[in-house]
């Protein structure tokens, strides 16, 4: 008799409702209305309003990301249009940039299309500038980095380790 149980429950509720005074029925209806409005707020309106309040910040973050991506695209197009170094030009550009930017803090060993650079106490800014210069002039791309941050106490941070760069073919 499972189907009759909901009917029996509904009949019992109707009987209970009919037994309530008019004032009690009004209070129960008011409580149900308040509960319904609260559920409407929590389930439908509050999430939508939170989404609406957070949208300017998300929009600004997406605009910043778009600008960054456009900058990267412009740089990639610029690098694509730069003529590729031929033969030993890439090696010479790599060695020249190394001597100019890092000096005695770095040594290079070139074997085939790979260059292994050993760093000893290189400042982070100098390393970043050198990598940018090497990427644009020699078209060398880092393929492996094993760097360790050195510098104790209040001394500025320095990098020790090795970088393996892939040189362009030719």
C-alpha positions as CSV (number, residue, x, y, z in Angstrom):
1,X,0.0,0.0,0.0
2,X,2.8,2.4,-0.8
3,X,0.8,4.6,-3.2
4,X,-1.8,5.2,-0.5
5,X,0.8,6.5,2.1
6,X,1.3,9.9,0.3
7,X,-2.5,10.2,0.1
8,X,-2.8,9.3,3.8
9,X,-0.2,11.9,4.7
10,X,-1.9,14.6,2.6
11,X,-5.2,13.8,4.2
12,X,-3.6,14.0,7.7
13,X,-2.1,17.4,6.8
14,X,-5.5,18.7,5.6
15,X,-7.1,17.5,8.8
16,X,-4.4,19.2,10.9
17,X,-4.7,22.4,8.8
18,X,-8.5,22.4,9.3
19,X,-8.0,22.1,13.0
20,X,-5.9,25.2,13.2
21,X,-7.4,28.6,14.1
22,X,-7.5,31.2,11.4
23,X,-4.7,33.2,13.2
24,X,-2.5,30.1,13.3
25,X,-3.1,29.4,9.6
26,X,-2.1,33.0,8.8
27,X,1.1,32.6,10.9
28,X,2.0,29.3,9.2
29,X,1.4,30.9,5.8
30,X,3.5,33.9,6.7
31,X,6.3,31.5,8.0
32,X,6.1,29.5,4.7
33,X,6.3,32.7,2.7
34,X,9.4,33.9,4.6
35,X,11.0,30.5,4.2
36,X,10.1,30.6,0.4
37,X,11.6,34.1,0.0
38,X,14.8,33.0,1.9
39,X,15.2,30.0,-0.4
40,X,14.6,32.2,-3.4
41,X,17.3,34.6,-2.2
42,X,19.9,31.9,-1.3
43,X,19.3,29.8,-4.4
44,X,18.6,32.3,-7.2
45,X,19.4,35.9,-6.3
46,X,22.5,35.8,-4.0
47,X,24.7,33.8,-6.5
48,X,23.7,36.0,-9.4
49,X,24.4,39.2,-7.4
50,X,27.8,37.8,-6.2
51,X,28.6,37.0,-9.8
52,X,27.6,40.5,-10.8
53,X,29.7,42.2,-8.0
54,X,32.8,40.2,-8.9
55,X,32.5,40.8,-12.7
56,X,34.4,44.1,-12.8
57,X,37.5,42.5,-11.2
58,X,37.3,39.5,-13.4
59,X,36.9,41.8,-16.4
60,X,40.0,43.8,-15.4
61,X,42.0,40.6,-14.9
62,X,41.0,39.3,-18.3
63,X,41.8,42.7,-19.9
64,X,45.3,42.5,-18.4
65,X,45.8,39.0,-19.6
66,X,44.6,39.9,-23.1
67,X,47.1,42.8,-23.1
68,X,49.9,40.5,-22.0
69,X,48.9,38.0,-24.7
70,X,48.9,40.7,-27.3
71,X,52.3,41.9,-26.2
72,X,53.6,38.3,-26.5
73,X,52.0,38.0,-29.9
74,X,53.7,41.2,-31.1
75,X,57.0,40.0,-29.8
76,X,56.6,36.6,-31.4
77,X,55.8,38.3,-34.8
78,X,58.8,40.6,-34.4
79,X,61.1,37.6,-33.6
80,X,59.6,35.7,-36.6
81,X,60.5,38.6,-38.9
82,X,64.1,38.9,-37.7
83,X,66.4,37.1,-40.1
84,X,67.8,33.8,-38.6
85,X,71.5,33.9,-37.9
86,X,73.4,31.7,-40.4
87,X,76.3,29.4,-39.6
88,X,78.5,30.6,-36.8
89,X,76.6,33.9,-36.4
90,X,74.5,32.4,-33.6
91,X,77.5,31.0,-31.8
92,X,79.3,34.4,-32.1
93,X,76.2,36.3,-30.9
94,X,75.8,33.9,-28.0
95,X,79.5,34.2,-27.0
96,X,79.4,38.0,-27.4
97,X,76.3,38.4,-25.3
98,X,77.8,36.1,-22.6
99,X,80.9,38.2,-22.4
100,X,79.0,41.5,-22.5
101,X,76.2,40.7,-20.0
102,X,77.7,38.1,-17.6
103,X,81.5,38.4,-18.0
104,X,83.6,36.1,-15.9
105,X,80.6,34.8,-14.0
106,X,79.7,32.4,-16.8
107,X,81.5,30.0,-19.1
108,X,80.2,28.4,-22.3
109,X,80.7,25.1,-24.0
110,X,79.2,24.6,-27.4
111,X,78.7,21.1,-28.8
112,X,76.7,20.8,-32.0
113,X,73.4,22.5,-31.7
114,X,73.6,22.8,-27.9
115,X,75.4,25.3,-25.7
116,X,76.0,24.6,-22.1
117,X,76.5,27.7,-19.9
118,X,77.9,27.3,-16.4
119,X,76.9,30.2,-14.1
120,X,78.7,31.2,-10.9
121,X,77.2,34.0,-8.8
122,X,75.1,35.7,-11.5
123,X,72.7,38.4,-10.5
124,X,69.1,37.6,-11.5
125,X,68.7,40.9,-13.5
126,X,71.8,40.2,-15.5
127,X,70.7,36.6,-16.2
128,X,67.2,37.8,-17.4
129,X,68.7,40.5,-19.6
130,X,71.2,38.0,-21.1
131,X,68.5,35.4,-21.8
132,X,66.4,38.0,-23.6
133,X,69.4,39.2,-25.6
134,X,70.3,35.6,-26.5
135,X,66.8,34.7,-27.5
136,X,66.4,37.8,-29.8
137,X,69.9,37.9,-31.3
138,X,71.2,34.3,-31.4
139,X,67.7,32.7,-31.5
140,X,68.9,30.3,-28.8
141,X,66.2,28.8,-26.6
142,X,66.8,27.4,-23.1
143,X,65.9,23.7,-23.0
144,X,67.2,22.8,-19.6
145,X,68.1,24.8,-16.5
146,X,69.6,23.6,-13.3
147,X,70.0,26.6,-11.1
148,X,70.5,27.1,-7.4
149,X,69.9,30.3,-5.6
150,X,73.0,31.3,-3.6
151,X,73.6,34.2,-1.2
152,X,73.5,34.1,2.6
153,X,71.9,36.5,5.0
154,X,71.2,39.9,3.7
155,X,73.4,39.5,0.6
156,X,71.5,39.8,-2.7
157,X,70.5,36.6,-4.4
158,X,72.7,35.1,-7.0
159,X,72.3,32.1,-9.4
160,X,74.7,29.2,-9.7
161,X,74.3,26.2,-12.0
162,X,74.0,25.3,-15.7
163,X,71.7,26.3,-18.6
164,X,71.5,24.2,-21.8
165,X,70.5,26.2,-24.8
166,X,69.3,24.9,-28.2
167,X,71.0,26.8,-31.0
168,X,69.2,27.4,-34.3
169,X,70.1,25.0,-37.2
170,X,72.6,26.2,-39.6
